[in-house]
Amino acid sequence: MSQNNRQSFEEVVEHIRAMLESMRYGSITLVVQDGKVIQLEKNEKVRIK
């Protein structure tokens, strides 16, 4: 893995980690184009009791 690809991969992982820490229920979708993650989508659910 090249230095540029490694840095990009680490950025994606950090974004995913931050998203996971800020949500309780939901999903995270990775959009991939040409083998690279180009977009992250967070769909959060709010449970009302």
N, CA, C and O atoms as CSV, one atom per row, in Angstrom:
chain,resi,resn,atom,element,x,y,z
A,1,MET,N,N,0.855,-1.172,0.000
A,1,MET,CA,C,0.000,0.000,0.000
A,1,MET,C,C,0.900,1.234,0.000
A,1,MET,O,O,1.792,1.351,0.840
A,2,SER,N,N,0.672,2.145,-0.931
A,2,SER,CA,C,1.492,3.349,-1.016
A,2,SER,C,C,1.200,4.281,0.152
A,2,SER,O,O,0.178,4.148,0.825
A,3,GLN,N,N,2.103,5.222,0.388
A,3,GLN,CA,C,1.938,6.172,1.498
A,3,GLN,C,C,0.639,6.954,1.365
A,3,GLN,O,O,-0.061,7.157,2.357
A,4,ASN,N,N,0.303,7.399,0.149
A,4,ASN,CA,C,-0.917,8.169,-0.088
A,4,ASN,C,C,-2.153,7.318,0.187
A,4,ASN,O,O,-3.097,7.778,0.830
A,5,ASN,N,N,-2.147,6.075,-0.301
A,5,ASN,CA,C,-3.284,5.174,-0.058
A,5,ASN,C,C,-3.416,4.848,1.421
A,5,ASN,O,O,-4.527,4.753,1.943
A,6,ARG,N,N,-2.288,4.677,2.096
A,6,ARG,CA,C,-2.312,4.362,3.532
A,6,ARG,C,C,-2.920,5.517,4.321
A,6,ARG,O,O,-3.726,5.303,5.226
A,7,GLN,N,N,-2.525,6.755,3.970
A,7,GLN,CA,C,-3.062,7.931,4.651
A,7,GLN,C,C,-4.562,8.038,4.405
A,7,GLN,O,O,-5.316,8.329,5.334
A,8,SER,N,N,-5.009,7.808,3.178
A,8,SER,CA,C,-6.423,7.870,2.839
A,8,SER,C,C,-7.199,6.791,3.608
A,8,SER,O,O,-8.283,7.058,4.127
A,9,PHE,N,N,-6.653,5.587,3.679
A,9,PHE,CA,C,-7.290,4.497,4.415
A,9,PHE,C,C,-7.442,4.864,5.884
A,9,PHE,O,O,-8.502,4.642,6.471
A,10,GLU,N,N,-6.402,5.421,6.481
A,10,GLU,CA,C,-6.449,5.809,7.890
A,10,GLU,C,C,-7.477,6.913,8.129
A,10,GLU,O,O,-8.133,6.931,9.171
A,11,GLU,N,N,-7.621,7.830,7.175
A,11,GLU,CA,C,-8.644,8.879,7.283
A,11,GLU,C,C,-10.039,8.265,7.287
A,11,GLU,O,O,-10.886,8.653,8.092
A,12,VAL,N,N,-10.282,7.313,6.398
A,12,VAL,CA,C,-11.588,6.649,6.322
A,12,VAL,C,C,-11.880,5.937,7.637
A,12,VAL,O,O,-12.984,6.041,8.171
A,13,VAL,N,N,-10.895,5.216,8.158
A,13,VAL,CA,C,-11.076,4.495,9.424
A,13,VAL,C,C,-11.383,5.478,10.544
A,13,VAL,O,O,-12.250,5.201,11.373
A,14,GLU,N,N,-10.709,6.601,10.595
A,14,GLU,CA,C,-10.949,7.597,11.640
A,14,GLU,C,C,-12.353,8.187,11.531
A,14,GLU,O,O,-13.016,8.403,12.545
A,15,HIS,N,N,-12.809,8.450,10.302
A,15,HIS,CA,C,-14.178,8.961,10.106
A,15,HIS,C,C,-15.203,7.931,10.573
A,15,HIS,O,O,-16.182,8.282,11.232
A,16,ILE,N,N,-14.984,6.673,10.236
A,16,ILE,CA,C,-15.901,5.611,10.650
A,16,ILE,C,C,-15.917,5.498,12.171
A,16,ILE,O,O,-16.982,5.368,12.775
A,17,ARG,N,N,-14.750,5.548,12.786
A,17,ARG,CA,C,-14.660,5.471,14.254
A,17,ARG,C,C,-15.454,6.606,14.907
A,17,ARG,O,O,-16.193,6.373,15.863
A,18,ALA,N,N,-15.305,7.832,14.393
A,18,ALA,CA,C,-16.028,8.984,14.938
A,18,ALA,C,C,-17.534,8.813,14.769
A,18,ALA,O,O,-18.303,9.149,15.670
A,19,MET,N,N,-17.956,8.293,13.620
A,19,MET,CA,C,-19.379,8.061,13.382
A,19,MET,C,C,-19.926,7.030,14.369
A,19,MET,O,O,-21.007,7.215,14.928
A,20,LEU,N,N,-19.187,5.955,14.579
A,20,LEU,CA,C,-19.633,4.910,15.496
A,20,LEU,C,C,-19.745,5.420,16.924
A,20,LEU,O,O,-20.666,5.043,17.648
A,21,GLU,N,N,-18.821,6.266,17.330
A,21,GLU,CA,C,-18.833,6.777,18.697
A,21,GLU,C,C,-20.009,7.723,18.947
A,21,GLU,O,O,-20.427,7.907,20.090
A,22,SER,N,N,-20.540,8.323,17.880
A,22,SER,CA,C,-21.591,9.326,18.063
A,22,SER,C,C,-23.004,8.785,17.820
A,22,SER,O,O,-23.963,9.557,17.829
A,23,MET,N,N,-23.147,7.481,17.604
A,23,MET,CA,C,-24.478,6.945,17.343
A,23,MET,C,C,-24.759,5.722,18.204
A,23,MET,O,O,-23.847,5.000,18.606
A,24,ARG,N,N,-26.057,5.506,18.479
A,24,ARG,CA,C,-26.464,4.339,19.263
A,24,ARG,C,C,-27.117,3.278,18.386
A,24,ARG,O,O,-26.865,2.087,18.570
A,25,TYR,N,N,-27.958,3.694,17.427
A,25,TYR,CA,C,-28.651,2.767,16.531
A,25,TYR,C,C,-28.545,3.317,15.114
A,25,TYR,O,O,-28.621,4.529,14.916
A,26,GLY,N,N,-28.374,2.460,14.146
A,26,GLY,CA,C,-28.360,2.911,12.763
A,26,GLY,C,C,-27.376,2.123,11.924
A,26,GLY,O,O,-26.997,1.000,12.254
A,27,SER,N,N,-26.975,2.746,10.831
A,27,SER,CA,C,-26.055,2.082,9.909
A,27,SER,C,C,-25.100,3.095,9.288
A,27,SER,O,O,-25.386,4.290,9.209
A,28,ILE,N,N,-23.958,2.574,8.850
A,28,ILE,CA,C,-22.979,3.370,8.113
A,28,ILE,C,C,-22.750,2.659,6.792
A,28,ILE,O,O,-22.472,1.460,6.765
A,29,THR,N,N,-22.865,3.393,5.702
A,29,THR,CA,C,-22.679,2.833,4.369
A,29,THR,C,C,-21.438,3.436,3.738
A,29,THR,O,O,-21.251,4.653,3.766
A,30,LEU,N,N,-20.595,2.596,3.173
A,30,LEU,CA,C,-19.422,3.051,2.436
A,30,LEU,C,C,-19.745,3.001,0.954
A,30,LEU,O,O,-20.211,1.975,0.459
A,31,VAL,N,N,-19.507,4.082,0.242
A,31,VAL,CA,C,-19.685,4.120,-1.204
A,31,VAL,C,C,-18.288,4.030,-1.822
A,31,VAL,O,O,-17.418,4.852,-1.534
A,32,VAL,N,N,-18.085,3.021,-2.676
A,32,VAL,CA,C,-16.773,2.754,-3.254
A,32,VAL,C,C,-16.823,2.965,-4.757
A,32,VAL,O,O,-17.762,2.538,-5.429
A,33,GLN,N,N,-15.794,3.635,-5.275
A,33,GLN,CA,C,-15.674,3.849,-6.722
A,33,GLN,C,C,-14.219,3.625,-7.099
A,33,GLN,O,O,-13.317,4.199,-6.488
A,34,ASP,N,N,-13.996,2.806,-8.087
A,34,ASP,CA,C,-12.644,2.464,-8.546
A,34,ASP,C,C,-11.766,1.963,-7.407
A,34,ASP,O,O,-10.576,2.270,-7.350
A,35,GLY,N,N,-12.362,1.187,-6.497
A,35,GLY,CA,C,-11.610,0.605,-5.405
A,35,GLY,C,C,-11.292,1.551,-4.264
A,35,GLY,O,O,-10.528,1.193,-3.367
A,36,LYS,N,N,-11.858,2.749,-4.274
A,36,LYS,CA,C,-11.598,3.726,-3.214
A,36,LYS,C,C,-12.908,4.163,-2.583
A,36,LYS,O,O,-13.915,4.317,-3.274
A,37,VAL,N,N,-12.895,4.364,-1.276
A,37,VAL,CA,C,-14.062,4.884,-0.580
A,37,VAL,C,C,-14.186,6.363,-0.923
A,37,VAL,O,O,-13.285,7.153,-0.642
A,38,ILE,N,N,-15.311,6.729,-1.532
A,38,ILE,CA,C,-15.493,8.128,-1.933
A,38,ILE,C,C,-16.535,8.834,-1.079
A,38,ILE,O,O,-16.636,10.061,-1.098
A,39,GLN,N,N,-17.323,8.044,-0.315
A,39,GLN,CA,C,-18.397,8.657,0.457
A,39,GLN,C,C,-18.780,7.746,1.614
A,39,GLN,O,O,-18.807,6.523,1.477
A,40,LEU,N,N,-19.075,8.357,2.752
A,40,LEU,CA,C,-19.614,7.639,3.908
A,40,LEU,C,C,-20.989,8.214,4.195
A,40,LEU,O,O,-21.173,9.431,4.201
A,41,GLU,N,N,-21.954,7.337,4.433
A,41,GLU,CA,C,-23.311,7.777,4.745
A,41,GLU,C,C,-23.701,7.217,6.105
A,41,GLU,O,O,-23.526,6.027,6.366
A,42,LYS,N,N,-24.227,8.072,6.965
A,42,LYS,CA,C,-24.649,7.662,8.298
A,42,LYS,C,C,-26.160,7.801,8.386
A,42,LYS,O,O,-26.713,8.879,8.169
A,43,ASN,N,N,-26.820,6.692,8.709
A,43,ASN,CA,C,-28.270,6.671,8.859
A,43,ASN,C,C,-28.542,6.305,10.312
A,43,ASN,O,O,-28.409,5.146,10.706
A,44,GLU,N,N,-28.924,7.304,11.106
A,44,GLU,CA,C,-29.098,7.076,12.533
A,44,GLU,C,C,-30.571,6.916,12.882
A,44,GLU,O,O,-31.427,7.653,12.393
A,45,LYS,N,N,-30.845,5.943,13.734
A,45,LYS,CA,C,-32.200,5.694,14.213
A,45,LYS,C,C,-32.332,6.258,15.612
A,45,LYS,O,O,-31.404,6.184,16.418
A,46,VAL,N,N,-33.500,6.823,15.893
A,46,VAL,CA,C,-33.783,7.328,17.226
A,46,VAL,C,C,-34.959,6.539,17.763
A,46,VAL,O,O,-36.041,6.553,17.178
A,47,ARG,N,N,-34.753,5.852,18.873
A,47,ARG,CA,C,-35.794,5.045,19.475
A,47,ARG,C,C,-36.578,5.911,20.456
A,47,ARG,O,O,-36.001,6.501,21.370
A,48,ILE,N,N,-37.890,5.986,20.265
A,48,ILE,CA,C,-38.759,6.729,21.170
A,48,ILE,C,C,-39.614,5.716,21.911
A,48,ILE,O,O,-40.300,4.901,21.293
A,49,LYS,N,N,-39.573,5.768,23.212
A,49,LYS,CA,C,-40.288,4.768,24.026
A,49,LYS,C,C,-41.615,5.294,24.473
A,49,LYS,O,O,-42.355,4.595,25.165
